[in-house]
């Protein structure tokens, strides 16, 4: 069953974050993932205003999403993000 990775990210160093953005897509693709949304315009329609960067990834299943997140390739990408952003990653099983 398809799974989604929902990311909400506070970027504090845009220049350094660009190095992460360049490294992440190859890791995502290697594990069967694809971008559904990548930091585009957002509009809060209920609740507290969302001011963070929002990214949504799709993977074939929960295992693929977990494998991607813990992979050596994505670990290397996360290291490039260290100190430039902090956020939340949630894996959600689809219908």
Buried (B, 14 or more C-beta within 10 A) or exposed (E): EBBBBBBBBEBEEEEBBEBBBEBBBEBBEEBBBEBEBBBEEBEEEEEEEEEBBBBBBBBEBBEBBBBBBEBEBBEBBBEBBEEBBEBEBEBEEEE
